[in-house]
Amino acid sequence: MKLMNAIVCILMLVTSSATVLFVKALKPASSAAFVFFVVWLLLPYVAMISVLISLHRKDKAALHCYAATFIVTAGGMLLLADTIFWHPDPQGAIAVLMLPILQGIAFAVLLPIFIWISKMKYT
C-alpha cells in the first residue's frame, strides 16, 4: 500500500498544481481573489489527503479508499477544465465555487459505498 499511497500523493500534487494554473487562467481581479480561489479549490484535496493519512496510520487505508480519492479528484479536474476551457460561460463561476462542495459530497458518498462493496466481497 505504500506504493498506492505515493501514487495518490503524486496525483494530489499534480492536481494541486493544475488547480493553481486553472485559477490563474480565470484571471482574478486581485491577488486576494486569487488566493481565495486557490485555497477554496484545494480544500477538498487537503481533506482527502488528511483522511487517507489518518486511515493509513490506522492501517485501514485500502484500495477502495484510494479508488474513491482518484474518482473524486479526476472528476473535479475534468469539471474544472470543462468549466474554464472547454465550455466557458458566465455561469461557470458558480460551478467553480460549487466544485469543492460537490467533491466533498462525492467523497462522503463514495467512500462508504466502496467500503461496503469491499466488505461484501469477502462475505
N, C-alpha and C positions, 0 to 999 in steps of 0.2 A: 504494500500500500504506500510505501514511501515514494515509489515512482509515480503513482497516481497523484499523490499529494503535490509533488514537484510539478507535474504537468498542469494541474489545476492552478497552482500559484503562478506559473508562467502564463497561462491563459488569462488570469486576472490582471497580470502586469501588462500584457499586450492590450487587453480590453480597456484598462485604465488609460493607457497612452492614447489609444484610438479615441476614447471619450474626450480627452483634453483637446485633441485635434478637431473633433467634431464641434466642440464648443467654440473653438477658435474660428471654424468655418461659419458659425452663426453670427459672428461679428457683434458681440455685445457692445452696448453703448459706453460702458465704463469698466474699469478693472474690478470694481466691486461686483458688478453683474457677472463678469467672467468667473470670479472666484465663487460666487453663489451657485452658478450653474455647474461648475466643476464639482464642488462639494456635494451638491444635491444629486448629480448623476452618478457620483462614485459611492454614495451612501449604500446602495444595495450590495455592491461588490464587497465593501468592507464588512457589511453584516454577514454575507455568505461566507467570507473567509473566516470570520470570527467563529461562526457556527461550526465550520469544518475543523478549525483548530481545536475547539473545545471537544468536539466528538473524537478527534484524533488522539487527544490526550487521554480520553477515557477508553480508548481502543474500541470505539463504537463506529468510527467512520468506515464505511464500506462503499462498494461500488455504486449502490443506489444513491448515496449522498452526493458523490461526485457526478453522477448522471443528472441529478436534479440541478446541481450547480451549473453544469455545462449547458443544459437546455435553457435555463433562465438567462444565462449570460449570452448565449448565441441569439436567443430570441430578442433580448434587449438591444443587442448591437444591430441586428437586422432591422428592428423597428426604428432605431435612431438613424441608421443610414437611409432607410426608406423616407423618413420624415424630412431629413435635411437635404439629401442629394437626389434621390430618385423621383420623389413626388412632392416637391416643396410647395406649400401654400400657406396663406396667412394663419390658418388654424393649426399649423404644425407646432407652434409654440405651446399650445395646450397639450399636445402629445408629448412634447419634450418634458414639460412639467409633470405630467402624469406617469411617465415611464418608471421612475423609482417606486412609486406606489404599486403599479401593476407588477413590477418584478418582485416586490415583497409579497404580494398576494400569490403570485405564481409559485414562488419558492415555498411559501407556507402551505400551499395546497399540494404541490408535487412531492415534497419530501415525505410527508406521512403516507401518501399513496405508494411511493416507491418502497418505503419501509414495509408497508403491509404486503405488497407483492413479493418482496424478498422473503418475508416470513411465511407466506402462503406456499412458496415453492418447496419449503422443507417440511411441510406438514403432510 
